[in-house]
Structures are given as C-alpha cells and as structure tokens.
Amino acid sequence: LDAENCTEEPFRHTPINSIIRSSTTGKVDVYDQGGFIKILGSSQEEFKNEIEALKEK
C-alpha cells in the first residue's frame, strides 16, 4: 500500500481511546471505548465539576 496514494479520511480508522468532540448544541460529548459516557456542560466550570463527579464514581 503506497502511503502517498492513501487519500481516504485519515481519522476514520485511527484507534483513539477517548474522543472529545463538540456537538451542535455547544455541549461536549465524551466517548471512550465503552461508548457514550456523558454530555458535559459547555462552560469551563460545569466541565470541571462534571469531571470531578466522574472521578468520585
């Protein structure tokens, strides 16, 4: 396979343990290998609080 000729979407098959992406609502969807975890608040303070809550579980 010639790497120079590989023009497919480079991220489609990338093995990423955790993917954080912005959704259309402005919230942040957090995924890991287990699938959808939680929708975190869009503000930095809410985000920090949600992370702390997840750590405590």
N, CA, C and O atoms as a Tripos MOL2 file, in Angstrom:
@<TRIPOS>MOLECULE
protein
  228   227    57     0     0
PROTEIN
NO_CHARGES

@<TRIPOS>ATOM
      1 N           0.8540   -1.2000    0.0000 N.3       1 LEU1
      2 CA          0.0000    0.0000    0.0000 C.3       1 LEU1
      3 C           0.8840    1.2420    0.0000 C.2       1 LEU1
      4 O           1.7220    1.4100    0.8850 O.2       1 LEU1
      5 N           0.7000    2.0990   -0.9780 N.am      2 ASP2
      6 CA          1.5060    3.3080   -1.0840 C.3       2 ASP2
      7 C           0.8780    4.4100   -0.2380 C.2       2 ASP2
      8 O          -0.2450    4.8390   -0.5020 O.2       2 ASP2
      9 N           1.6010    4.8630    0.7710 N.am      3 ALA3
     10 CA          1.0610    5.8490    1.7020 C.3       3 ALA3
     11 C           0.7320    7.1650    1.0010 C.2       3 ALA3
     12 O          -0.1930    7.8720    1.4000 O.2       3 ALA3
     13 N           1.4910    7.4920   -0.0430 N.am      4 GLU4
     14 CA          1.2610    8.7580   -0.7410 C.3       4 GLU4
     15 C          -0.0710    8.7520   -1.4810 C.2       4 GLU4
     16 O          -0.6580    9.8090   -1.7160 O.2       4 GLU4
     17 N          -0.5470    7.5680   -1.8490 N.am      5 ASN5
     18 CA         -1.7960    7.4690   -2.5960 C.3       5 ASN5
     19 C          -2.9990    7.2550   -1.6800 C.2       5 ASN5
     20 O          -4.1300    7.1440   -2.1550 O.2       5 ASN5
     21 N          -2.7590    7.1970   -0.3730 N.am      6 CYS6
     22 CA         -3.8490    6.9710    0.5780 C.3       6 CYS6
     23 C          -4.5220    8.3050    0.8720 C.2       6 CYS6
     24 O          -4.0420    9.0900    1.6900 O.2       6 CYS6
     25 N          -5.6360    8.5500    0.1960 N.am      7 THR7
     26 CA         -6.3100    9.8440    0.3420 C.3       7 THR7
     27 C          -7.6310    9.7270    1.0960 C.2       7 THR7
     28 O          -8.3810   10.6990    1.1840 O.2       7 THR7
     29 N          -7.9230    8.5390    1.6430 N.am      8 GLU8
     30 CA         -9.1550    8.3820    2.4170 C.3       8 GLU8
     31 C          -9.0760    9.2000    3.6980 C.2       8 GLU8
     32 O          -8.0070    9.6790    4.0760 O.2       8 GLU8
     33 N         -10.2200    9.3540    4.3620 N.am      9 GLU9
     34 CA        -10.2600   10.1170    5.6050 C.3       9 GLU9
     35 C          -9.2700    9.5060    6.5960 C.2       9 GLU9
     36 O          -9.4370    8.3530    6.9940 O.2       9 GLU9
     37 N          -8.2480   10.2520    7.0000 N.am     10 PRO10
     38 CA         -7.1710    9.6810    7.8070 C.3      10 PRO10
     39 C          -7.5810    9.3350    9.2330 C.2      10 PRO10
     40 O          -6.9160    8.5370    9.8940 O.2      10 PRO10
     41 N          -8.6730    9.9310    9.7110 N.am     11 PHE11
     42 CA         -9.0510    9.7300   11.1110 C.3      11 PHE11
     43 C         -10.1050    8.6410   11.2890 C.2      11 PHE11
     44 O         -10.4410    8.2850   12.4190 O.2      11 PHE11
     45 N         -10.6290    8.1090   10.1860 N.am     12 ARG12
     46 CA        -11.7450    7.1730   10.2840 C.3      12 ARG12
     47 C         -11.3560    5.9130   11.0540 C.2      12 ARG12
     48 O         -12.1290    5.4030   11.8650 O.2      12 ARG12
     49 N         -10.1360    5.4170   10.7880 N.am     13 HIS13
     50 CA         -9.7170    4.1550   11.3970 C.3      13 HIS13
     51 C          -8.6510    4.3620   12.4670 C.2      13 HIS13
     52 O          -7.9850    3.4120   12.8790 O.2      13 HIS13
     53 N          -8.4910    5.6050   12.9160 N.am     14 THR14
     54 CA         -7.4840    5.8870   13.9270 C.3      14 THR14
     55 C          -7.9460    5.3540   15.2830 C.2      14 THR14
     56 O          -9.0260    5.7170   15.7500 O.2      14 THR14
     57 N          -7.1410    4.4950   15.9240 N.am     15 PRO15
     58 CA         -7.5200    3.9220   17.2270 C.3      15 PRO15
     59 C          -7.3160    4.9140   18.3610 C.2      15 PRO15
     60 O          -6.2330    4.9930   18.9400 O.2      15 PRO15
     61 N          -8.3500    5.6610   18.6720 N.am     16 ILE16
     62 CA         -8.2630    6.6510   19.7430 C.3      16 ILE16
     63 C          -9.0530    6.1260   20.9390 C.2      16 ILE16
     64 O         -10.2190    5.7540   20.8040 O.2      16 ILE16
     65 N          -8.4140    6.0980   22.1100 N.am     17 ASN17
     66 CA         -9.0950    5.6030   23.3030 C.3      17 ASN17
     67 C         -10.2300    6.5270   23.7170 C.2      17 ASN17
     68 O         -11.3100    6.0660   24.0870 O.2      17 ASN17
     69 N          -9.9870    7.8090   23.6550 N.am     18 SER18
     70 CA        -11.0070    8.7760   24.0560 C.3      18 SER18
     71 C         -11.1680    9.8240   22.9690 C.2      18 SER18
     72 O         -10.1840   10.3400   22.4400 O.2      18 SER18
     73 N         -12.3970   10.1320   22.6440 N.am     19 ILE19
     74 CA        -12.6710   11.1530   21.6420 C.3      19 ILE19
     75 C         -13.5580   12.2100   22.2720 C.2      19 ILE19
     76 O         -14.6360   11.9090   22.7830 O.2      19 ILE19
     77 N         -13.0950   13.4490   22.2320 N.am     20 ILE20
     78 CA        -13.9110   14.5530   22.7320 C.3      20 ILE20
     79 C         -14.2400   15.4440   21.5460 C.2      20 ILE20
     80 O         -13.3450   15.9400   20.8610 O.2      20 ILE20
     81 N         -15.5300   15.6430   21.3110 N.am     21 ARG21
     82 CA        -15.8970   16.4710   20.1670 C.3      21 ARG21
     83 C         -17.0320   17.4000   20.5720 C.2      21 ARG21
     84 O         -17.8260   17.0800   21.4560 O.2      21 ARG21
     85 N         -17.0980   18.5410   19.9230 N.am     22 SER22
     86 CA        -18.1780   19.4800   20.1970 C.3      22 SER22
     87 C         -19.4120   19.0570   19.4220 C.2      22 SER22
     88 O         -19.3200   18.7230   18.2400 O.2      22 SER22
     89 N         -20.5430   19.0690   20.0650 N.am     23 SER23
     90 CA        -21.7870   18.7490   19.3800 C.3      23 SER23
     91 C         -22.4440   20.0420   18.9150 C.2      23 SER23
     92 O         -21.9570   21.1330   19.2100 O.2      23 SER23
     93 N         -23.5410   19.9170   18.1930 N.am     24 THR24
     94 CA        -24.2070   21.0930   17.6350 C.3      24 THR24
     95 C         -24.8520   21.9510   18.7200 C.2      24 THR24
     96 O         -25.1760   23.1120   18.4750 O.2      24 THR24
     97 N         -25.0430   21.3930   19.9200 N.am     25 THR25
     98 CA        -25.6810   22.1450   20.9970 C.3      25 THR25
     99 C         -24.6790   22.9790   21.7690 C.2      25 THR25
    100 O         -25.0680   23.7560   22.6410 O.2      25 THR25
    101 N         -23.3780   22.8340   21.4630 N.am     26 GLY26
    102 CA        -22.3630   23.5600   22.2070 C.3      26 GLY26
    103 C         -21.8900   22.7860   23.4170 C.2      26 GLY26
    104 O         -20.9460   23.1930   24.0940 O.2      26 GLY26
    105 N         -22.5500   21.6590   23.6910 N.am     27 LYS27
    106 CA        -22.0980   20.7970   24.7720 C.3      27 LYS27
    107 C         -20.9090   19.9840   24.2770 C.2      27 LYS27
    108 O         -20.5570   20.0470   23.0990 O.2      27 LYS27
    109 N         -20.2930   19.2270   25.1690 N.am     28 VAL28
    110 CA        -19.1700   18.3860   24.7750 C.3      28 VAL28
    111 C         -19.5570   16.9340   24.9980 C.2      28 VAL28
    112 O         -19.8990   16.5390   26.1130 O.2      28 VAL28
    113 N         -19.5010   16.1370   23.9330 N.am     29 ASP29
    114 CA        -19.7850   14.7130   24.0560 C.3      29 ASP29
    115 C         -18.4820   13.9830   24.3320 C.2      29 ASP29
    116 O         -17.5040   14.1640   23.6060 O.2      29 ASP29
    117 N         -18.4580   13.1660   25.3640 N.am     30 VAL30
    118 CA        -17.2510   12.4280   25.7080 C.3      30 VAL30
    119 C         -17.4850   10.9520   25.4330 C.2      30 VAL30
    120 O         -18.4520   10.3600   25.9130 O.2      30 VAL30
    121 N         -16.5890   10.3740   24.6570 N.am     31 TYR31
    122 CA        -16.6920    8.9620   24.3250 C.3      31 TYR31
    123 C         -15.4130    8.2500   24.7330 C.2      31 TYR31
    124 O         -14.3430    8.8580   24.7570 O.2      31 TYR31
    125 N         -15.5150    6.9670   25.0530 N.am     32 ASP32
    126 CA        -14.3260    6.1370   25.1840 C.3      32 ASP32
    127 C         -14.6310    4.8160   24.5000 C.2      32 ASP32
    128 O         -15.6130    4.7170   23.7650 O.2      32 ASP32
    129 N         -13.8040    3.7910   24.7270 N.am     33 GLN33
    130 CA        -14.0060    2.5200   24.0550 C.3      33 GLN33
    131 C         -15.3110    1.8490   24.4710 C.2      33 GLN33
    132 O         -15.8130    0.9690   23.7710 O.2      33 GLN33
    133 N         -15.8580    2.2660   25.6110 N.am     34 GLY34
    134 CA        -17.1230    1.7090   26.0630 C.3      34 GLY34
    135 C         -18.3200    2.3990   25.4500 C.2      34 GLY34
    136 O         -19.4620    2.0050   25.6860 O.2      34 GLY34
    137 N         -18.0600    3.4400   24.6560 N.am     35 GLY35
    138 CA        -19.1530    4.1660   24.0290 C.3      35 GLY35
    139 C         -19.4220    5.4880   24.7110 C.2      35 GLY35
    140 O         -18.5430    6.0700   25.3480 O.2      35 GLY35
    141 N         -20.6500    5.9520   24.5670 N.am     36 PHE36
    142 CA        -21.0360    7.2550   25.1150 C.3      36 PHE36
    143 C         -20.9720    7.2490   26.6330 C.2      36 PHE36
    144 O         -21.4980    6.3360   27.2700 O.2      36 PHE36
    145 N         -20.3450    8.2370   27.2120 N.am     37 ILE37
    146 CA        -20.2910    8.3480   28.6690 C.3      37 ILE37
    147 C         -21.3130    9.3620   29.1640 C.2      37 ILE37
    148 O         -22.2390    9.0070   29.8940 O.2      37 ILE37
    149 N         -21.1520   10.6020   28.7760 N.am     38 LYS38
    150 CA        -21.9550   11.6630   29.3660 C.3      38 LYS38
    151 C         -21.8040   12.9210   28.5280 C.2      38 LYS38
    152 O         -20.7910   13.1080   27.8540 O.2      38 LYS38
    153 N         -22.8010   13.7710   28.5700 N.am     39 ILE39
    154 CA        -22.6830   15.0830   27.9380 C.3      39 ILE39
    155 C         -22.3030   16.0820   29.0220 C.2      39 ILE39
    156 O         -23.0370   16.2830   29.9900 O.2      39 ILE39
    157 N         -21.1470   16.7020   28.8420 N.am     40 LEU40
    158 CA        -20.6500   17.6230   29.8480 C.3      40 LEU40
    159 C         -21.1410   19.0330   29.5640 C.2      40 LEU40
    160 O         -21.4500   19.3780   28.4230 O.2      40 LEU40
    161 N         -21.2080   19.8360   30.6050 N.am     41 GLY41
    162 CA        -21.6070   21.2260   30.4380 C.3      41 GLY41
    163 C         -20.6170   21.9710   29.5580 C.2      41 GLY41
    164 O         -19.4290   21.6520   29.5250 O.2      41 GLY41
    165 N         -21.1270   22.9680   28.8460 N.am     42 SER42
    166 CA        -20.2910   23.6830   27.8920 C.3      42 SER42
    167 C         -19.3580   24.6800   28.5760 C.2      42 SER42
    168 O         -18.3200   25.0400   28.0210 O.2      42 SER42
    169 N         -19.7180   25.1220   29.7660 N.am     43 SER43
    170 CA        -18.8630   26.0920   30.4400 C.3      43 SER43
    171 C         -17.7040   25.3790   31.1310 C.2      43 SER43
    172 O         -17.8050   24.2030   31.4800 O.2      43 SER43
    173 N         -16.6100   26.0990   31.3220 N.am     44 GLN44
    174 CA        -15.4200   25.5010   31.9160 C.3      44 GLN44
    175 C         -15.6940   25.0590   33.3530 C.2      44 GLN44
    176 O         -15.2040   24.0160   33.7850 O.2      44 GLN44
    177 N         -16.4700   25.8440   34.0870 N.am     45 GLU45
    178 CA        -16.7830   25.4980   35.4720 C.3      45 GLU45
    179 C         -17.6330   24.2320   35.5330 C.2      45 GLU45
    180 O         -17.3610   23.3340   36.3300 O.2      45 GLU45
    181 N         -18.6640   24.1640   34.6860 N.am     46 GLU46
    182 CA        -19.5000   22.9660   34.6390 C.3      46 GLU46
    183 C         -18.6660   21.7630   34.2370 C.2      46 GLU46
    184 O         -18.8120   20.6720   34.7860 O.2      46 GLU46
    185 N         -17.7790   21.9860   33.2580 N.am     47 PHE47
    186 CA        -16.9240   20.9050   32.7800 C.3      47 PHE47
    187 C         -16.0770   20.3520   33.9230 C.2      47 PHE47
    188 O         -15.9830   19.1370   34.0950 O.2      47 PHE47
    189 N         -15.4630   21.2380   34.7010 N.am     48 LYS48
    190 CA        -14.6190   20.8230   35.8220 C.3      48 LYS48
    191 C         -15.4330   20.0660   36.8610 C.2      48 LYS48
    192 O         -14.9880   19.0430   37.3820 O.2      48 LYS48
    193 N         -16.6280   20.5680   37.1620 N.am     49 ASN49
    194 CA        -17.4930   19.9100   38.1370 C.3      49 ASN49
    195 C         -17.8980   18.5200   37.6770 C.2      49 ASN49
    196 O         -17.9370   17.5850   38.4770 O.2      49 ASN49
    197 N         -18.2010   18.3790   36.3830 N.am     50 GLU50
    198 CA        -18.5930   17.0790   35.8450 C.3      50 GLU50
    199 C         -17.4390   16.0900   35.9210 C.2      50 GLU50
    200 O         -17.6390   14.9190   36.2440 O.2      50 GLU50
    201 N         -16.2240   16.5660   35.6200 N.am     51 ILE51
    202 CA        -15.0430   15.7020   35.6930 C.3      51 ILE51
    203 C         -14.8330   15.2220   37.1240 C.2      51 ILE51
    204 O         -14.5540   14.0450   37.3510 O.2      51 ILE51
    205 N         -14.9670   16.1340   38.0920 N.am     52 GLU52
    206 CA        -14.8280   15.7640   39.5000 C.3      52 GLU52
    207 C         -15.8830   14.7350   39.8980 C.2      52 GLU52
    208 O         -15.5900   13.7900   40.6300 O.2      52 GLU52
    209 N         -17.1140   14.9210   39.4130 N.am     53 ALA53
    210 CA        -18.1900   13.9860   39.7270 C.3      53 ALA53
    211 C         -17.8920   12.6040   39.1530 C.2      53 ALA53
    212 O         -18.1600   11.5870   39.7940 O.2      53 ALA53
    213 N         -17.3360   12.5730   37.9420 N.am     54 LEU54
    214 CA        -16.9990   11.2910   37.3230 C.3      54 LEU54
    215 C         -15.8650   10.6030   38.0750 C.2      54 LEU54
    216 O         -15.8490    9.3780   38.1920 O.2      54 LEU54
    217 N         -14.9190   11.3890   38.5830 N.am     55 LYS55
    218 CA        -13.7910   10.8260   39.3330 C.3      55 LYS55
    219 C         -14.2690   10.1660   40.6190 C.2      55 LYS55
    220 O         -13.7160    9.1550   41.0510 O.2      55 LYS55
    221 N         -15.3010   10.7470   41.2280 N.am     56 GLU56
    222 CA        -15.7800   10.2500   42.5150 C.3      56 GLU56
    223 C         -16.5370    8.9430   42.3840 C.2      56 GLU56
    224 O         -16.6830    8.2130   43.3640 O.2      56 GLU56
    225 N         -17.0250    8.6350   41.1790 N.am     57 LYS57
    226 CA        -17.8030    7.4160   40.9870 C.3      57 LYS57
    227 C         -16.9070    6.1870   41.0390 C.2      57 LYS57
    228 O         -17.3900    5.0640   40.8960 O.2      57 LYS57
@<TRIPOS>BOND
     1     1     2 1
     2     2     3 1
     3     3     4 2
     4     3     5 am
     5     5     6 1
     6     6     7 1
     7     7     8 2
     8     7     9 am
     9     9    10 1
    10    10    11 1
    11    11    12 2
    12    11    13 am
    13    13    14 1
    14    14    15 1
    15    15    16 2
    16    15    17 am
    17    17    18 1
    18    18    19 1
    19    19    20 2
    20    19    21 am
    21    21    22 1
    22    22    23 1
    23    23    24 2
    24    23    25 am
    25    25    26 1
    26    26    27 1
    27    27    28 2
    28    27    29 am
    29    29    30 1
    30    30    31 1
    31    31    32 2
    32    31    33 am
    33    33    34 1
    34    34    35 1
    35    35    36 2
    36    35    37 am
    37    37    38 1
    38    38    39 1
    39    39    40 2
    40    39    41 am
    41    41    42 1
    42    42    43 1
    43    43    44 2
    44    43    45 am
    45    45    46 1
    46    46    47 1
    47    47    48 2
    48    47    49 am
    49    49    50 1
    50    50    51 1
    51    51    52 2
    52    51    53 am
    53    53    54 1
    54    54    55 1
    55    55    56 2
    56    55    57 am
    57    57    58 1
    58    58    59 1
    59    59    60 2
    60    59    61 am
    61    61    62 1
    62    62    63 1
    63    63    64 2
    64    63    65 am
    65    65    66 1
    66    66    67 1
    67    67    68 2
    68    67    69 am
    69    69    70 1
    70    70    71 1
    71    71    72 2
    72    71    73 am
    73    73    74 1
    74    74    75 1
    75    75    76 2
    76    75    77 am
    77    77    78 1
    78    78    79 1
    79    79    80 2
    80    79    81 am
    81    81    82 1
    82    82    83 1
    83    83    84 2
    84    83    85 am
    85    85    86 1
    86    86    87 1
    87    87    88 2
    88    87    89 am
    89    89    90 1
    90    90    91 1
    91    91    92 2
    92    91    93 am
    93    93    94 1
    94    94    95 1
    95    95    96 2
    96    95    97 am
    97    97    98 1
    98    98    99 1
    99    99   100 2
   100    99   101 am
   101   101   102 1
   102   102   103 1
   103   103   104 2
   104   103   105 am
   105   105   106 1
   106   106   107 1
   107   107   108 2
   108   107   109 am
   109   109   110 1
   110   110   111 1
   111   111   112 2
   112   111   113 am
   113   113   114 1
   114   114   115 1
   115   115   116 2
   116   115   117 am
   117   117   118 1
   118   118   119 1
   119   119   120 2
   120   119   121 am
   121   121   122 1
   122   122   123 1
   123   123   124 2
   124   123   125 am
   125   125   126 1
   126   126   127 1
   127   127   128 2
   128   127   129 am
   129   129   130 1
   130   130   131 1
   131   131   132 2
   132   131   133 am
   133   133   134 1
   134   134   135 1
   135   135   136 2
   136   135   137 am
   137   137   138 1
   138   138   139 1
   139   139   140 2
   140   139   141 am
   141   141   142 1
   142   142   143 1
   143   143   144 2
   144   143   145 am
   145   145   146 1
   146   146   147 1
   147   147   148 2
   148   147   149 am
   149   149   150 1
   150   150   151 1
   151   151   152 2
   152   151   153 am
   153   153   154 1
   154   154   155 1
   155   155   156 2
   156   155   157 am
   157   157   158 1
   158   158   159 1
   159   159   160 2
   160   159   161 am
   161   161   162 1
   162   162   163 1
   163   163   164 2
   164   163   165 am
   165   165   166 1
   166   166   167 1
   167   167   168 2
   168   167   169 am
   169   169   170 1
   170   170   171 1
   171   171   172 2
   172   171   173 am
   173   173   174 1
   174   174   175 1
   175   175   176 2
   176   175   177 am
   177   177   178 1
   178   178   179 1
   179   179   180 2
   180   179   181 am
   181   181   182 1
   182   182   183 1
   183   183   184 2
   184   183   185 am
   185   185   186 1
   186   186   187 1
   187   187   188 2
   188   187   189 am
   189   189   190 1
   190   190   191 1
   191   191   192 2
   192   191   193 am
   193   193   194 1
   194   194   195 1
   195   195   196 2
   196   195   197 am
   197   197   198 1
   198   198   199 1
   199   199   200 2
   200   199   201 am
   201   201   202 1
   202   202   203 1
   203   203   204 2
   204   203   205 am
   205   205   206 1
   206   206   207 1
   207   207   208 2
   208   207   209 am
   209   209   210 1
   210   210   211 1
   211   211   212 2
   212   211   213 am
   213   213   214 1
   214   214   215 1
   215   215   216 2
   216   215   217 am
   217   217   218 1
   218   218   219 1
   219   219   220 2
   220   219   221 am
   221   221   222 1
   222   222   223 1
   223   223   224 2
   224   223   225 am
   225   225   226 1
   226   226   227 1
   227   227   228 2
@<TRIPOS>SUBSTRUCTURE
     1 LEU1         2 RESIDUE 1 A LEU
     2 ASP2         6 RESIDUE 1 A ASP
     3 ALA3        10 RESIDUE 1 A ALA
     4 GLU4        14 RESIDUE 1 A GLU
     5 ASN5        18 RESIDUE 1 A ASN
     6 CYS6        22 RESIDUE 1 A CYS
     7 THR7        26 RESIDUE 1 A THR
     8 GLU8        30 RESIDUE 1 A GLU
     9 GLU9        34 RESIDUE 1 A GLU
    10 PRO10       38 RESIDUE 1 A PRO
    11 PHE11       42 RESIDUE 1 A PHE
    12 ARG12       46 RESIDUE 1 A ARG
    13 HIS13       50 RESIDUE 1 A HIS
    14 THR14       54 RESIDUE 1 A THR
    15 PRO15       58 RESIDUE 1 A PRO
    16 ILE16       62 RESIDUE 1 A ILE
    17 ASN17       66 RESIDUE 1 A ASN
    18 SER18       70 RESIDUE 1 A SER
    19 ILE19       74 RESIDUE 1 A ILE
    20 ILE20       78 RESIDUE 1 A ILE
    21 ARG21       82 RESIDUE 1 A ARG
    22 SER22       86 RESIDUE 1 A SER
    23 SER23       90 RESIDUE 1 A SER
    24 THR24       94 RESIDUE 1 A THR
    25 THR25       98 RESIDUE 1 A THR
    26 GLY26      102 RESIDUE 1 A GLY
    27 LYS27      106 RESIDUE 1 A LYS
    28 VAL28      110 RESIDUE 1 A VAL
    29 ASP29      114 RESIDUE 1 A ASP
    30 VAL30      118 RESIDUE 1 A VAL
    31 TYR31      122 RESIDUE 1 A TYR
    32 ASP32      126 RESIDUE 1 A ASP
    33 GLN33      130 RESIDUE 1 A GLN
    34 GLY34      134 RESIDUE 1 A GLY
    35 GLY35      138 RESIDUE 1 A GLY
    36 PHE36      142 RESIDUE 1 A PHE
    37 ILE37      146 RESIDUE 1 A ILE
    38 LYS38      150 RESIDUE 1 A LYS
    39 ILE39      154 RESIDUE 1 A ILE
    40 LEU40      158 RESIDUE 1 A LEU
    41 GLY41      162 RESIDUE 1 A GLY
    42 SER42      166 RESIDUE 1 A SER
    43 SER43      170 RESIDUE 1 A SER
    44 GLN44      174 RESIDUE 1 A GLN
    45 GLU45      178 RESIDUE 1 A GLU
    46 GLU46      182 RESIDUE 1 A GLU
    47 PHE47      186 RESIDUE 1 A PHE
    48 LYS48      190 RESIDUE 1 A LYS
    49 ASN49      194 RESIDUE 1 A ASN
    50 GLU50      198 RESIDUE 1 A GLU
    51 ILE51      202 RESIDUE 1 A ILE
    52 GLU52      206 RESIDUE 1 A GLU
    53 ALA53      210 RESIDUE 1 A ALA
    54 LEU54      214 RESIDUE 1 A LEU
    55 LYS55      218 RESIDUE 1 A LYS
    56 GLU56      222 RESIDUE 1 A GLU
    57 LYS57      226 RESIDUE 1 A LYS
